[in-house]
Amino acid sequence: MTPPFEYRPLDLATEGAEFDRIHSQCFSSPLDVEQAYLRCIGVEHGRVICQDGTLLGGLVLMPMGQWWGGRRVEMTGIASVAIAPQHRGAGAAIALMRAALRELHSQGVPLSMLYAATQRLYRKAGYEQAGFNVGWEASTNVLAMRERSLPIYPLPQTSETLRAIYQQHAPHNNGHLDRHSALWTWLLKADTDEILSVYGLGSPAQPEGYIVIAQRTGQHNSRLRVNDWVALTPAALHTCWTFLADHRSQIKTIQWKSSAVDPLTLVLPEEVAKPLFVERWMLRIVDVKAALEQRGYPAQLQTELHLELSDDVIPENTGRFVLTVADGRGAVSPGGSGELKLDIGGLAPLYTGLFNAHQLQIMGLLSGSAAGRAIATQIFAGIPPWTSDFF
């Protein structure tokens, strides 16, 4: 008889070295980098899967938040999912994910997000594609921006200065994270061959944005990467682009992250930005009631959506639910007609607005009446979901 899997918190003293070794091997990453990664997030967030006393692998939980419909929803990111090569193919990875989800549900966490190396595993656990992280690039000599209406001044390389500005920006962008402290650390850390600079826009007393840039040193110094930027006003956005264009004497290309439909580039005189990569991150509804009640909705909409959901990992999410929307808020009660039927994975891209109900029906992820699909499309309408953060 095969021994059962055991899921539990990482014991750093007895398992830390093996945990780091497995992750180093799985991600082809130096051991010291994996050690620093875990400790930056917090060793108390490490989880392991064991069998008969043998450590098979583990993951790291990142508690934070995510904005949907202008409201913050509690969310836990899943990072560093790794199973030692000799233990793969025996069900350890899916057992690890299912146990982590049940832990999060027991804590009342509504959502979980991750970046998938392989989507099949995470779809088995109820995750589905839900939003974008897109890399963009443009040549400095074609930016053609000449507006310098705001002062630009150096800022200290600490997150405290930037958080207040970011918190004004993030709620207006579906999918943006209320960042874990580790994400701020990584945004404000340069690679060994880079110089990091942080600038404020406007005045210190009334900032209108910021920009964090990293420039390469040595022979390959013709690229500038924007680690993070926020523009709260049109003047700040125009000034940002002008600031980047002013690097053209030494820098050939600018790289940044944004949405698949990038709102930052609309102000450029020409369509000069080109995509470098397009990634879709995945979301999982961990607690249906909490997820639907914590997010925001269109303020003028008053309606009901009748759902019938199935979830083979978290039974509490299975059944019929009525979502009542009024005054920008949602309330969930059990029962109803179950007009729209979908599993927990199909609910994720509907919840985020990545796909509407009609599209999901065509994909085979949802079934229901035309009236029910129309109501769902109205309820979850919004700007395309995206985040520039990766973990």
C-alpha positions as CSV (number, residue, x, y, z in Angstrom):
1,M,0.0,0.0,0.0
2,T,1.4,3.4,-1.0
3,P,2.0,5.7,2.0
4,P,-0.2,8.8,2.1
5,F,1.1,12.3,1.3
6,E,1.7,14.6,4.2
7,Y,1.3,18.4,3.7
8,R,2.6,20.8,6.4
9,P,4.6,23.9,7.1
10,L,8.3,23.8,6.3
11,D,10.6,23.0,9.2
12,L,13.5,25.2,8.3
13,A,16.0,23.7,10.8
14,T,15.6,20.1,9.5
15,E,14.2,20.6,6.0
16,G,15.5,24.0,4.8
17,A,18.6,22.7,3.1
18,E,16.7,20.0,1.1
19,F,13.9,22.5,0.3
20,D,16.4,24.9,-1.2
21,R,18.3,22.2,-3.0
22,I,15.1,20.9,-4.7
23,H,14.1,24.4,-5.8
24,S,17.6,25.2,-7.0
25,Q,17.5,22.0,-9.2
26,C,13.9,22.5,-10.5
27,F,14.4,26.1,-11.5
28,S,18.1,25.8,-12.6
29,S,18.8,28.6,-10.1
30,P,21.9,29.1,-7.9
31,L,21.3,27.7,-4.4
32,D,22.0,31.1,-2.7
33,V,19.4,32.7,-5.0
34,E,16.7,30.2,-3.9
35,Q,17.7,30.7,-0.2
36,A,17.4,34.4,-0.6
37,Y,14.0,34.1,-2.4
38,L,12.4,32.0,0.4
39,R,13.8,34.2,3.2
40,C,12.6,37.4,1.4
41,I,9.0,36.1,1.3
42,G,9.3,34.6,4.8
43,V,10.2,31.1,5.8
44,E,6.9,30.8,7.7
45,H,5.2,30.8,4.3
46,G,7.0,27.7,3.1
47,R,4.9,24.5,2.7
48,V,6.2,20.9,2.0
49,I,4.7,17.7,0.7
50,C,6.2,14.5,2.2
51,Q,5.7,10.8,1.9
52,D,6.9,8.2,4.4
53,G,9.2,10.7,6.0
54,T,10.8,11.8,2.6
55,L,10.6,15.5,1.5
56,L,9.2,15.4,-2.1
57,G,8.9,19.1,-2.8
58,G,7.1,22.3,-1.7
59,L,5.8,25.7,-2.5
60,V,5.7,29.2,-1.0
61,L,2.5,31.2,-0.1
62,M,2.5,34.9,-0.6
63,P,-0.4,36.6,1.3
64,M,-1.4,39.9,-0.3
65,G,-4.4,41.5,-2.0
66,Q,-5.7,42.2,-5.5
67,W,-8.0,44.9,-6.8
68,W,-11.2,44.0,-8.7
69,G,-13.9,46.5,-9.5
70,G,-12.1,49.2,-7.4
71,R,-12.1,47.1,-4.3
72,R,-9.3,45.1,-2.6
73,V,-9.8,41.3,-2.4
74,E,-7.7,39.2,-0.2
75,M,-5.4,37.0,-2.4
76,T,-2.6,34.5,-1.8
77,G,0.0,34.1,-4.5
78,I,1.5,30.6,-5.0
79,A,5.2,30.7,-5.9
80,S,8.0,28.2,-6.3
81,V,6.0,25.0,-6.8
82,A,8.7,22.3,-7.1
83,I,8.8,18.5,-6.9
84,A,12.1,16.7,-6.9
85,P,12.6,15.0,-10.3
86,Q,12.8,11.5,-8.9
87,H,9.3,11.9,-7.3
88,R,7.4,13.3,-10.2
89,G,4.6,11.5,-11.9
90,A,3.2,10.0,-8.7
91,G,0.7,12.7,-7.8
92,A,2.8,14.7,-5.4
93,A,2.3,18.0,-7.2
94,I,-1.5,17.9,-7.4
95,A,-1.7,16.7,-3.8
96,L,0.5,19.6,-2.8
97,M,-1.7,22.1,-4.6
98,R,-5.0,20.7,-3.4
99,A,-3.8,20.7,0.2
100,A,-2.6,24.3,-0.1
101,L,-6.0,25.3,-1.5
102,R,-7.8,23.6,1.4
103,E,-5.6,25.4,3.8
104,L,-6.3,28.8,2.2
105,H,-10.1,28.1,2.2
106,S,-10.0,27.2,5.9
107,Q,-8.4,30.7,6.5
108,G,-11.1,32.4,4.5
109,V,-8.9,33.5,1.6
110,P,-11.1,34.3,-1.4
111,L,-8.5,34.1,-4.3
112,S,-5.2,32.5,-5.3
113,M,-3.0,33.6,-8.2
114,L,0.0,32.0,-9.8
115,Y,2.2,32.0,-12.9
116,A,2.2,28.5,-14.4
117,A,5.1,26.6,-15.9
118,T,2.6,24.0,-17.0
119,Q,-1.1,24.8,-17.1
120,R,-2.4,21.3,-17.0
121,L,-1.4,20.7,-13.4
122,Y,-3.0,24.0,-12.2
123,R,-6.2,23.5,-14.2
124,K,-6.6,20.1,-12.3
125,A,-6.6,22.2,-9.1
126,G,-9.2,24.7,-10.4
127,Y,-7.0,27.5,-11.7
128,E,-7.6,29.1,-15.1
129,Q,-6.2,31.9,-17.2
130,A,-7.4,35.2,-15.9
131,G,-5.2,38.1,-16.8
132,F,-2.1,39.5,-18.6
133,N,1.5,40.4,-17.9
134,V,3.0,41.7,-21.1
135,G,6.5,43.0,-21.9
136,W,6.8,45.9,-24.3
137,E,9.7,47.6,-26.1
138,A,10.2,50.8,-28.0
139,S,13.2,52.6,-29.5
140,T,14.1,55.9,-27.9
141,N,14.6,57.6,-31.2
142,V,10.9,57.2,-32.2
143,L,9.2,58.2,-28.9
144,A,9.1,61.8,-30.0
145,M,7.9,63.2,-26.7
146,R,8.9,66.7,-25.7
147,E,6.7,67.7,-22.8
148,R,8.5,68.6,-19.6
149,S,5.7,70.2,-17.6
150,L,6.6,68.5,-14.2
151,P,9.8,68.5,-12.2
152,I,11.6,65.1,-11.9
153,Y,13.5,64.6,-8.7
154,P,15.5,61.6,-7.3
155,L,13.8,59.5,-4.6
156,P,15.4,57.2,-2.0
157,Q,15.3,53.5,-3.0
158,T,12.7,52.5,-0.4
159,S,9.2,51.3,-0.9
160,E,7.6,53.5,1.7
161,T,8.0,56.5,-0.5
162,L,6.3,54.8,-3.5
163,R,3.5,52.9,-1.7
164,A,1.2,55.8,-1.2
165,I,1.4,56.8,-4.8
166,Y,0.9,53.2,-6.0
167,Q,-2.1,52.8,-3.8
168,Q,-3.8,55.7,-5.6
169,H,-3.2,54.0,-8.9
170,A,-3.7,50.3,-8.4
171,P,-7.5,50.2,-7.5
172,H,-8.3,51.6,-10.9
173,N,-6.6,48.6,-12.7
174,N,-8.2,45.2,-12.4
175,G,-5.7,42.6,-11.4
176,H,-3.2,44.9,-9.8
177,L,-1.7,43.6,-6.6
178,D,-1.6,45.0,-3.1
179,R,2.0,43.9,-3.1
180,H,3.7,41.6,-0.7
181,S,6.8,43.3,0.8
182,A,9.0,40.9,-1.2
183,L,7.7,42.3,-4.5
184,W,8.7,45.8,-3.5
185,T,12.1,44.5,-2.6
186,W,12.6,42.9,-6.0
187,L,11.3,46.0,-7.8
188,L,13.8,48.2,-6.0
189,K,16.8,45.9,-6.5
190,A,19.2,46.0,-9.5
191,D,21.0,43.1,-11.0
192,T,24.8,43.1,-10.5
193,D,25.3,44.6,-14.0
194,E,22.7,47.4,-13.5
195,I,22.3,50.8,-12.0
196,L,18.9,51.4,-10.4
197,S,17.4,54.9,-10.1
198,V,14.1,56.1,-8.6
199,Y,12.5,59.4,-9.5
200,G,9.4,61.3,-8.4
201,L,7.2,63.4,-10.7
202,G,5.7,66.7,-9.6
203,S,6.6,67.9,-6.1
204,P,7.4,66.0,-2.9
205,A,4.5,67.7,-1.2
206,Q,2.0,66.6,-4.0
207,P,3.5,63.8,-6.1
208,E,1.9,62.9,-9.3
209,G,3.8,59.7,-10.0
210,Y,7.1,57.9,-10.0
211,I,9.4,55.9,-12.2
212,V,11.9,53.2,-11.3
213,I,14.5,52.5,-14.0
214,A,17.4,50.0,-14.3
215,Q,20.3,50.7,-16.7
216,R,22.9,48.1,-17.7
217,T,26.6,48.8,-17.3
218,G,29.4,47.5,-19.4
219,Q,29.3,46.6,-23.1
220,H,25.5,45.9,-23.2
221,N,24.4,49.2,-21.9
222,S,22.0,50.3,-24.6
223,R,18.8,49.1,-22.9
224,L,16.9,50.7,-20.2
225,R,14.3,48.7,-18.2
226,V,11.4,50.3,-16.4
227,N,10.9,48.3,-13.2
228,D,7.8,50.2,-12.2
229,W,6.0,53.4,-13.0
230,V,2.9,55.2,-12.0
231,A,1.4,58.3,-13.5
232,L,-1.6,59.8,-11.7
233,T,-2.1,62.7,-14.1
234,P,-1.8,63.4,-17.8
235,A,1.1,65.7,-17.1
236,A,2.9,62.9,-15.2
237,L,2.4,60.4,-18.1
238,H,3.7,62.8,-20.7
239,T,6.6,63.8,-18.5
240,C,7.5,60.1,-18.0
241,W,7.6,59.5,-21.7
242,T,9.7,62.6,-22.3
243,F,12.1,61.6,-19.6
244,L,12.6,58.2,-21.3
245,A,13.0,59.8,-24.7
246,D,15.7,62.1,-23.3
247,H,17.9,59.0,-22.8
248,R,18.2,58.5,-26.6
249,S,21.8,59.7,-26.9
250,Q,23.0,56.6,-24.9
251,I,20.0,54.3,-24.8
252,K,18.6,52.5,-27.8
253,T,15.6,50.7,-26.4
254,I,13.1,51.1,-23.5
255,Q,11.4,48.0,-22.0
256,W,8.5,47.9,-19.6
257,K,5.5,45.8,-18.6
258,S,1.8,46.6,-19.0
259,S,-1.4,45.2,-20.3
260,A,-2.0,43.4,-23.6
261,V,-3.9,46.6,-24.5
262,D,-1.4,49.1,-23.1
263,P,-3.0,52.3,-21.9
264,L,0.4,54.0,-21.3
265,T,1.2,54.2,-25.1
266,L,-2.0,55.9,-26.2
267,V,-0.4,59.3,-25.7
268,L,2.6,58.5,-28.0
269,P,2.4,60.3,-31.4
270,E,2.8,57.0,-33.3
271,E,2.2,53.3,-32.7
272,V,5.9,52.5,-32.0
273,A,5.7,50.0,-29.1
274,K,6.2,46.3,-29.9
275,P,5.4,43.4,-27.6
276,L,8.3,41.3,-26.3
277,F,6.3,38.6,-24.6
278,V,2.7,37.9,-23.5
279,E,2.0,35.9,-20.4
280,R,-1.3,34.9,-18.9
281,W,-1.4,34.4,-15.2
282,M,-3.9,32.1,-13.6
283,L,-6.5,32.7,-10.9
284,R,-8.4,30.3,-8.6
285,I,-11.6,31.2,-6.7
286,V,-10.9,29.7,-3.3
287,D,-14.0,30.9,-1.4
288,V,-16.9,31.7,-3.8
289,K,-18.9,33.7,-1.3
290,A,-15.9,35.8,-0.1
291,A,-14.6,36.3,-3.6
292,L,-17.9,37.6,-5.0
293,E,-18.7,39.8,-2.0
294,Q,-15.3,41.4,-1.6
295,R,-14.9,42.7,-5.3
296,G,-16.5,45.8,-6.7
297,Y,-19.2,46.0,-9.4
298,P,-20.6,48.7,-11.7
299,A,-22.2,51.3,-9.4
300,Q,-25.4,51.8,-11.3
301,L,-26.2,48.1,-11.8
302,Q,-28.9,46.4,-9.8
303,T,-29.4,42.7,-10.8
304,E,-29.2,39.1,-9.8
305,L,-27.0,36.3,-11.2
306,H,-28.0,32.7,-10.5
307,L,-25.0,30.3,-10.6
308,E,-24.5,26.6,-10.3
309,L,-20.9,25.7,-9.6
310,S,-18.9,22.6,-9.2
311,D,-15.6,22.3,-7.3
312,D,-13.9,18.9,-6.8
313,V,-11.3,20.3,-4.4
314,I,-13.3,22.5,-2.1
315,P,-16.8,21.1,-1.7
316,E,-18.1,24.2,0.0
317,N,-17.9,25.9,-3.4
318,T,-20.2,23.4,-5.0
319,G,-23.9,24.2,-5.4
320,R,-26.3,26.9,-6.4
321,F,-25.6,30.6,-5.4
322,V,-27.4,33.9,-6.1
323,L,-25.2,36.9,-6.5
324,T,-27.2,40.1,-5.8
325,V,-25.5,43.3,-7.1
326,A,-26.5,46.8,-6.0
327,D,-24.7,50.1,-5.3
328,G,-21.4,48.6,-6.4
329,R,-21.5,45.8,-3.9
330,G,-22.3,42.1,-4.1
331,A,-24.1,39.8,-1.7
332,V,-24.2,36.0,-2.1
333,S,-26.9,33.6,-0.8
334,P,-27.3,29.9,-1.4
335,G,-30.0,28.6,-3.7
336,G,-31.5,30.1,-6.8
337,S,-32.2,28.6,-10.3
338,G,-28.6,27.8,-11.3
339,E,-29.2,29.6,-14.6
340,L,-25.5,29.7,-15.5
341,K,-23.6,26.4,-14.9
342,L,-19.8,26.3,-14.8
343,D,-17.0,24.7,-12.8
344,I,-14.7,26.6,-10.5
345,G,-12.0,27.0,-13.2
346,G,-14.5,28.6,-15.6
347,L,-15.5,31.1,-13.0
348,A,-12.0,32.6,-12.8
349,P,-11.9,34.3,-16.3
350,L,-15.5,35.4,-15.9
351,Y,-14.7,37.0,-12.5
352,T,-11.7,38.9,-13.8
353,G,-13.4,39.9,-17.1
354,L,-10.7,38.3,-19.2
355,F,-13.5,36.6,-21.2
356,N,-17.2,37.3,-21.1
357,A,-20.0,34.7,-20.6
358,H,-20.7,34.3,-24.3
359,Q,-17.0,33.6,-25.0
360,L,-16.8,31.1,-22.2
361,Q,-19.9,29.3,-23.5
362,I,-18.2,29.0,-26.9
363,M,-15.1,27.5,-25.2
364,G,-17.3,25.0,-23.4
365,L,-16.6,26.4,-19.9
366,L,-20.1,27.7,-19.3
367,S,-23.7,26.9,-20.2
368,G,-26.8,28.8,-19.6
369,S,-29.5,31.1,-21.1
370,A,-28.8,34.2,-23.3
371,A,-30.4,36.3,-20.5
372,G,-28.1,34.9,-17.9
373,R,-25.0,35.3,-20.0
374,A,-26.0,39.0,-20.7
375,I,-26.3,39.7,-16.9
376,A,-23.0,38.0,-16.2
377,T,-21.3,40.1,-18.9
378,Q,-22.7,43.3,-17.4
379,I,-21.7,42.3,-13.8
380,F,-18.1,41.5,-14.6
381,A,-17.4,44.2,-17.2
382,G,-14.3,46.2,-16.8
383,I,-10.9,47.1,-18.2
384,P,-8.7,44.1,-19.3
385,P,-7.1,42.5,-16.2
386,W,-3.3,42.8,-15.9
387,T,-0.4,43.3,-13.5
388,S,3.2,44.1,-14.1
389,D,4.3,42.0,-11.1
390,F,5.8,38.5,-11.4
391,F,6.5,36.0,-8.7
